[in-house]
Amino acid sequence: MDTQKNAEIIARIKYLMKELGVRQVQFAERIGVDTSNLSKYLNAHMPLSDSFLNRLVVNLGVSKEWLLDGTDLPFGKTPVHVDAALTAPSGTGTPVYDVDATAGLASGRNELFAQENIVGWVNLPNMSPNCRIVRVSGDSMSPVIMDGDFVAVREVSNPNQIYWGQIYVVQLDDFRLVKYLRRHTDPNMVVLRSENPNYDDMDVRLSDIHEMYLVQHVLHINTRL
């Protein structure tokens, strides 16, 4: 594995630690490796092994494609089916909002994620505590995200730190969109790309994006919450 790819994988591992809200000791325990060895991996003092990477995939449910190449979603494109057994008491787990991620005028995060919009809570493994679950409508991201699916999103605090090729919910002046973010030849622009080939790419100025939310999970909600 070349040095550049090794560094990119390490950056994604550190991203996972941040998303899961754990320190190195806790992270090492979750994936079943020695803390000192984890430190050596993260500081590039020891080459990443297949065995170590497979522990991340198996113990955290991380997509190996994302881990190795930055493609796919961090926790995979396969929808998670949420059953009644996973519903959580009010105020615990991850909140589910009665909000359409693909519609609505610019309203700001406080209005979008207002308390009155919460319709339920679910407990899911490996879900970041900072995630929120919202509904998606339309077929522009089909078959990765189908009409009526839900997505778990996390707000992006630094709009300059974009994981290219990942799916985001972006808030523009007039509407919200769920799209892949791709690099543009102009560094001040971004390409919004659909999964469905019937939809054309959109070129958007970064300054026109008011808010961004990284899609971390795609979910099917099987029961009314």
BELGI-V76382 format. One record per backbone hydrogen bond with DSSP energy under -1.0 kcal/mol. CO is the residue of the C=O (numbers start at 1). NH is the residue of the N-H. If there is no record, write none. Layout:
co=CO nh=NH
co=CO nh=NH
This chain:
co=2 nh=6
co=3 nh=7
co=4 nh=8
co=5 nh=9
co=6 nh=10
co=7 nh=11
co=8 nh=12
co=9 nh=13
co=10 nh=14
co=11 nh=15
co=12 nh=16
co=13 nh=17
co=14 nh=18
co=15 nh=19
co=16 nh=20
co=17 nh=22
co=23 nh=27
co=24 nh=28
co=25 nh=29
co=26 nh=30
co=27 nh=31
co=28 nh=32
co=28 nh=33
co=34 nh=38
co=35 nh=39
co=36 nh=40
co=37 nh=41
co=38 nh=42
co=39 nh=43
co=40 nh=45
co=40 nh=46
co=41 nh=44
co=49 nh=53
co=50 nh=54
co=51 nh=55
co=52 nh=56
co=53 nh=57
co=54 nh=58
co=55 nh=59
co=56 nh=60
co=56 nh=62
co=57 nh=61
co=63 nh=67
co=64 nh=68
co=65 nh=69
co=65 nh=71
co=66 nh=70
co=73 nh=76
co=74 nh=63
co=80 nh=220
co=82 nh=222
co=83 nh=86
co=84 nh=87
co=86 nh=123
co=89 nh=92
co=94 nh=122
co=95 nh=133
co=96 nh=119
co=96 nh=120
co=97 nh=99
co=99 nh=135
co=100 nh=103
co=108 nh=112
co=109 nh=113
co=111 nh=114
co=114 nh=117
co=115 nh=118
co=117 nh=98
co=120 nh=96
co=121 nh=88
co=122 nh=94
co=124 nh=127
co=128 nh=131
co=132 nh=153
co=133 nh=97
co=134 nh=151
co=135 nh=101
co=136 nh=148
co=139 nh=142
co=140 nh=196
co=141 nh=144
co=141 nh=145
co=146 nh=149
co=149 nh=136
co=150 nh=219
co=151 nh=134
co=152 nh=216
co=152 nh=217
co=153 nh=132
co=154 nh=214
co=158 nh=161
co=160 nh=162
co=162 nh=164
co=163 nh=166
co=166 nh=181
co=167 nh=215
co=168 nh=179
co=169 nh=213
co=170 nh=177
co=171 nh=210
co=173 nh=106
co=175 nh=172
co=177 nh=170
co=179 nh=168
co=180 nh=193
co=181 nh=165
co=182 nh=191
co=186 nh=189
co=188 nh=206
co=190 nh=204
co=191 nh=182
co=192 nh=202
co=193 nh=180
co=196 nh=199
co=202 nh=192
co=204 nh=190
co=205 nh=208
co=206 nh=209
co=211 nh=171
co=212 nh=156
co=213 nh=169
co=214 nh=154
co=217 nh=152
co=218 nh=80
co=219 nh=150
co=220 nh=82
